[in-house]
Amino acid sequence: MASLNRVFIIGNLTMDPELRFTPNGTAVANLRVAVNHRYQGASGDWVEEASFFNVVAWGRQAEVCNEYLRKGRPVLIEGRLRSRSWETPEGQKRSAVEIVASRVQFLGKAETRSEDTIAAEADADLQALGVGEIGDVPF
């Protein structure tokens, strides 16, 4: 019998990605995505509910997510569901269902840096070079 394990979600990150590396150096990023659902309840009022999903991205995709994604950013996640279980050091059994991402598509506009941020970064770069102000740079 055939089987299919494919998930697509669109939502917003609830926190910045958490990047770590396996002992052999493979990058792993954990993302948390909130997906909103709006429906009309039995009383006729509109009800909004949020579902939260743990997402795991691997390799270069994990590094790119960590570099460019921030809390609140909308994303499309394509992947598969994976369930896993473990035992805590206290002996309690735990389990989780997570999405293993095969594709993370950044949605919406990227964060733009303000002119003040750019100027502050330029000043910091100049100070690191031992130059006080732009006028001190020899051309």
Number of C-alpha atoms within 10 A of each C-alpha: 2 3 5 6 8 13 14 12 15 18 21 20 21 18 16 19 24 15 18 16 14 8 7 6 9 13 18 22 22 22 25 20 26 21 16 13 10 10 11 10 10 8 7 8 9 10 12 11 10 12 10 14 18 14 23 21 26 19 13 13 17 24 20 13 23 21 12 13 19 18 14 14 20 22 19 16 22 18 20 16 13 13 10 9 10 11 10 9 7 6 8 8 10 10 10 10 13 18 24 21 22 15 13 18 12 16 13 9 8 12 10 7 8 9 9 9 11 11 11 12 12 14 16 14 13 16 12 10 10 11 15 14 11 10 8 10 11 6 4
